[in-house]
Amino acid sequence: QVQLVESGGGLVQPGGSLRLSCAASESIFSIGFIGWYRQAPGKQRELVAGIISDGRSNYANSVKGRFTISRDIAENTVYLQMNSLKPEDTAVYYCNARGGSTRDSWGQGTQVTVSS
């Protein structure tokens, strides 16, 4: 089972940008799906963006045009570039990997706070 470590969270003003990283303990080439989820206080965890093994990606409607998911297979890392951040993007962001060469695996999460 792959181990995942997120980083890159922090405090940012509305309209700002952050890039989250999800570093995997093994090759991501054969992992079926890697995604970013988020959970705000009092809300359910929701899928923000995901990328499958062939490189295709999908996004939640609330982040389309603002967030971009990408991967660096050589570095075993998946990124989430977040632009034009809004206060409602405030949440703990989690990386998830499942399918292909790994069972369902979650990182520990990284806090993103959008506030002036």
Contacts in CASP RR format, 6 or more apart in sequence:
PFRMAT RR
TARGET T0000
AUTHOR 0000-0000-0000
METHOD contacts of the structure
MODEL  1
QVQLVESGGGLVQPGGSLRLSCAASESIFSIGFIGWYRQAPGKQRELVAG
IISDGRSNYANSVKGRFTISRDIAENTVYLQMNSLKPEDTAVYYCNARGG
STRDSWGQGTQVTVSS
1 102 0 8 1.000
1 103 0 8 1.000
1 105 0 8 1.000
2 24 0 8 1.000
2 25 0 8 1.000
2 26 0 8 1.000
2 28 0 8 1.000
2 31 0 8 1.000
2 97 0 8 1.000
2 101 0 8 1.000
2 102 0 8 1.000
2 105 0 8 1.000
3 24 0 8 1.000
3 25 0 8 1.000
3 105 0 8 1.000
3 107 0 8 1.000
4 22 0 8 1.000
4 23 0 8 1.000
4 24 0 8 1.000
4 25 0 8 1.000
4 95 0 8 1.000
4 96 0 8 1.000
4 97 0 8 1.000
4 105 0 8 1.000
4 106 0 8 1.000
4 107 0 8 1.000
5 22 0 8 1.000
5 23 0 8 1.000
5 107 0 8 1.000
5 108 0 8 1.000
6 20 0 8 1.000
6 21 0 8 1.000
6 22 0 8 1.000
6 23 0 8 1.000
6 93 0 8 1.000
6 94 0 8 1.000
6 95 0 8 1.000
6 107 0 8 1.000
6 108 0 8 1.000
6 109 0 8 1.000
6 110 0 8 1.000
7 20 0 8 1.000
7 21 0 8 1.000
7 23 0 8 1.000
7 110 0 8 1.000
8 18 0 8 1.000
8 19 0 8 1.000
8 20 0 8 1.000
8 21 0 8 1.000
8 110 0 8 1.000
9 18 0 8 1.000
9 20 0 8 1.000
9 93 0 8 1.000
9 110 0 8 1.000
9 111 0 8 1.000
9 112 0 8 1.000
10 18 0 8 1.000
10 110 0 8 1.000
10 111 0 8 1.000
10 112 0 8 1.000
10 113 0 8 1.000
11 113 0 8 1.000
11 115 0 8 1.000
12 18 0 8 1.000
12 85 0 8 1.000
12 112 0 8 1.000
12 113 0 8 1.000
12 114 0 8 1.000
13 114 0 8 1.000
13 115 0 8 1.000
13 116 0 8 1.000
14 85 0 8 1.000
14 86 0 8 1.000
14 87 0 8 1.000
14 114 0 8 1.000
14 115 0 8 1.000
14 116 0 8 1.000
15 83 0 8 1.000
15 84 0 8 1.000
15 85 0 8 1.000
15 86 0 8 1.000
15 114 0 8 1.000
16 83 0 8 1.000
16 84 0 8 1.000
16 85 0 8 1.000
16 114 0 8 1.000
17 81 0 8 1.000
17 82 0 8 1.000
17 83 0 8 1.000
17 84 0 8 1.000
17 85 0 8 1.000
18 82 0 8 1.000
18 85 0 8 1.000
18 112 0 8 1.000
19 79 0 8 1.000
19 80 0 8 1.000
19 81 0 8 1.000
19 82 0 8 1.000
20 36 0 8 1.000
20 79 0 8 1.000
20 80 0 8 1.000
20 82 0 8 1.000
20 93 0 8 1.000
20 95 0 8 1.000
20 110 0 8 1.000
20 112 0 8 1.000
21 77 0 8 1.000
21 78 0 8 1.000
21 79 0 8 1.000
22 34 0 8 1.000
22 35 0 8 1.000
22 36 0 8 1.000
22 77 0 8 1.000
22 78 0 8 1.000
22 79 0 8 1.000
22 80 0 8 1.000
22 95 0 8 1.000
22 107 0 8 1.000
23 75 0 8 1.000
23 76 0 8 1.000
23 77 0 8 1.000
24 31 0 8 1.000
24 34 0 8 1.000
24 76 0 8 1.000
24 77 0 8 1.000
24 78 0 8 1.000
24 97 0 8 1.000
25 76 0 8 1.000
26 76 0 8 1.000
26 101 0 8 1.000
26 102 0 8 1.000
27 73 0 8 1.000
27 76 0 8 1.000
27 101 0 8 1.000
28 34 0 8 1.000
28 71 0 8 1.000
28 73 0 8 1.000
28 76 0 8 1.000
28 77 0 8 1.000
28 78 0 8 1.000
28 97 0 8 1.000
29 53 0 8 1.000
29 73 0 8 1.000
30 53 0 8 1.000
30 100 0 8 1.000
30 101 0 8 1.000
31 53 0 8 1.000
31 97 0 8 1.000
31 98 0 8 1.000
31 99 0 8 1.000
31 100 0 8 1.000
31 101 0 8 1.000
31 102 0 8 1.000
32 52 0 8 1.000
32 53 0 8 1.000
32 97 0 8 1.000
32 98 0 8 1.000
32 99 0 8 1.000
32 100 0 8 1.000
32 101 0 8 1.000
32 102 0 8 1.000
33 50 0 8 1.000
33 51 0 8 1.000
33 52 0 8 1.000
33 53 0 8 1.000
33 96 0 8 1.000
33 97 0 8 1.000
33 98 0 8 1.000
33 99 0 8 1.000
34 50 0 8 1.000
34 51 0 8 1.000
34 71 0 8 1.000
34 78 0 8 1.000
34 95 0 8 1.000
34 96 0 8 1.000
34 97 0 8 1.000
35 47 0 8 1.000
35 48 0 8 1.000
35 49 0 8 1.000
35 50 0 8 1.000
35 51 0 8 1.000
35 69 0 8 1.000
35 78 0 8 1.000
35 95 0 8 1.000
35 96 0 8 1.000
35 97 0 8 1.000
36 47 0 8 1.000
36 48 0 8 1.000
36 49 0 8 1.000
36 50 0 8 1.000
36 69 0 8 1.000
36 78 0 8 1.000
36 80 0 8 1.000
36 93 0 8 1.000
36 94 0 8 1.000
36 95 0 8 1.000
36 96 0 8 1.000
37 45 0 8 1.000
37 46 0 8 1.000
37 47 0 8 1.000
37 48 0 8 1.000
37 93 0 8 1.000
37 94 0 8 1.000
37 95 0 8 1.000
37 96 0 8 1.000
38 45 0 8 1.000
38 46 0 8 1.000
38 48 0 8 1.000
38 89 0 8 1.000
38 91 0 8 1.000
38 92 0 8 1.000
38 93 0 8 1.000
38 94 0 8 1.000
38 112 0 8 1.000
39 45 0 8 1.000
39 46 0 8 1.000
39 91 0 8 1.000
39 92 0 8 1.000
39 94 0 8 1.000
40 88 0 8 1.000
40 90 0 8 1.000
40 91 0 8 1.000
40 92 0 8 1.000
43 91 0 8 1.000
45 94 0 8 1.000
46 60 0 8 1.000
47 60 0 8 1.000
48 59 0 8 1.000
48 60 0 8 1.000
48 63 0 8 1.000
48 67 0 8 1.000
48 80 0 8 1.000
48 93 0 8 1.000
49 57 0 8 1.000
49 58 0 8 1.000
49 59 0 8 1.000
49 60 0 8 1.000
49 63 0 8 1.000
49 67 0 8 1.000
49 68 0 8 1.000
49 69 0 8 1.000
49 80 0 8 1.000
50 57 0 8 1.000
50 58 0 8 1.000
50 59 0 8 1.000
50 69 0 8 1.000
51 57 0 8 1.000
51 69 0 8 1.000
51 70 0 8 1.000
51 71 0 8 1.000
51 78 0 8 1.000
53 100 0 8 1.000
55 71 0 8 1.000
57 69 0 8 1.000
59 65 0 8 1.000
59 67 0 8 1.000
59 69 0 8 1.000
62 88 0 8 1.000
63 82 0 8 1.000
63 89 0 8 1.000
66 82 0 8 1.000
66 83 0 8 1.000
66 84 0 8 1.000
66 85 0 8 1.000
67 80 0 8 1.000
67 81 0 8 1.000
67 82 0 8 1.000
67 83 0 8 1.000
68 80 0 8 1.000
68 81 0 8 1.000
68 83 0 8 1.000
69 78 0 8 1.000
69 79 0 8 1.000
69 80 0 8 1.000
69 81 0 8 1.000
70 78 0 8 1.000
70 79 0 8 1.000
70 81 0 8 1.000
71 77 0 8 1.000
71 78 0 8 1.000
71 79 0 8 1.000
72 78 0 8 1.000
72 79 0 8 1.000
78 95 0 8 1.000
80 93 0 8 1.000
82 89 0 8 1.000
82 112 0 8 1.000
85 112 0 8 1.000
85 114 0 8 1.000
86 114 0 8 1.000
87 114 0 8 1.000
87 115 0 8 1.000
88 114 0 8 1.000
89 112 0 8 1.000
89 114 0 8 1.000
90 112 0 8 1.000
90 113 0 8 1.000
90 114 0 8 1.000
90 115 0 8 1.000
91 111 0 8 1.000
91 112 0 8 1.000
92 109 0 8 1.000
92 110 0 8 1.000
92 111 0 8 1.000
92 112 0 8 1.000
93 109 0 8 1.000
93 110 0 8 1.000
93 111 0 8 1.000
93 112 0 8 1.000
94 106 0 8 1.000
94 107 0 8 1.000
94 108 0 8 1.000
94 109 0 8 1.000
95 106 0 8 1.000
95 107 0 8 1.000
95 109 0 8 1.000
96 104 0 8 1.000
96 105 0 8 1.000
96 106 0 8 1.000
96 107 0 8 1.000
97 104 0 8 1.000
97 105 0 8 1.000
98 104 0 8 1.000
98 105 0 8 1.000
END
